[in-house]
Amino acid sequence: MTLQQLRYFLATARHGSFAGAADELLLKQPSVAEQIRRLEAELGVPLFARTKRRLTLTAAGDALRPYAEQALATCRDGADAVRAHRTLRGGVASFGLPRNAELYALTDLAAEMHARHPLVGMRLIGQNSAEVAEAIRGGALEAGLVVLPVDDEGLDIEPVIRDEVLYATADAGRAATPMTTDRLLEQPLVLYDAHYGNADPTRRQLNERLQQHGGRLEPHIEVEYLAGALRLAAQGVGDTIVARAALDAGYLPEDLHTTPFAEPLYDTLAVAKQRNLPLSPATRELVSIALERLAAFDRARNRTIPTV
């Protein structure tokens, strides 16, 4: 049994003749009659009672009719759902964001997407970049904004902008000169993203530098959020690190001083997606809006998006 046969069956039932069905379907009458014959042969019962003037449904044909109508309606609904995804009249965009998305003008990303495409649903997850990358790899998210480095197995990575990472301390003397790797080994540190530890991309970069000097990144205190680390650092409990975007946004307590690293350290923000897998129209549009916002953010601070 095929959808084509069901379509021919319903047209014949409506018109009471193969000729009428053929006219509706823009086919030749023998083609319609042959498909009905094959359908009856498969089911093993006649579906129409044939008289000289009209074809009428048999009891078997009358029993099949609602199921045929339902089958075709379900197919139409499925096609409409796919078209809605294609034309942004439906579908769901899924995108991962870093926890500090607000630093990069992404706070109202969902609101702007809704304003442009109000019928599109969204699933936005804000978490550490290591977890965003894993969610994309596993198919829980289509794409996401991550801070590099992340494990790129099975992923396509497109760097977008970078933001300098600064050393933050309550000791003005320590902030008077750029922080070297040797000096960093001596300082008690208060670091955020405790749940992810040294899997956090920024920590990974620091740890790699320390390893080259025979050390290891071992914070004195770990907290979950940047705001907590900044408060503790301002109280002199230990020093921390912070993206320049947070400094520019006024997130730092008054008692904190910042200095760059002697060997500049950067967070590179990138869009990640599954390798060789196209994005749905909804997610592709959301990514496009995110990139527009990041480009505007970068222009506003008079920096240039690096060439990929």
Secondary structure, DSSP 8 states (H G I E B T S, - for coil): --HHHHHHHHHHHHHTSHHHHHHHHT--HHHHHHHHHHHHHHHTS-SEEE-SS-EEE-HHHHHHHHHHHHHHHHHHHHHHHHHHHHHTSS-EEEEEE-TTGGGGT-TTHHHHHHHH-TT-EEEEEE--HHHHHHHHHTTS-SEEEEEE----TTEEEEEEEEEEEEEEES-TTGGGS-B-HHHHTTS-BEES-TTTGGGSHHHHHHHHHHHTTT-----SEE-SSHHHHHHHHHTTS-BEEEEHHHHHTT-S-TT-EEEEEEEEEEEEEEEEEETT----HHHHHHHHHHHHHHHHHHHHTT------
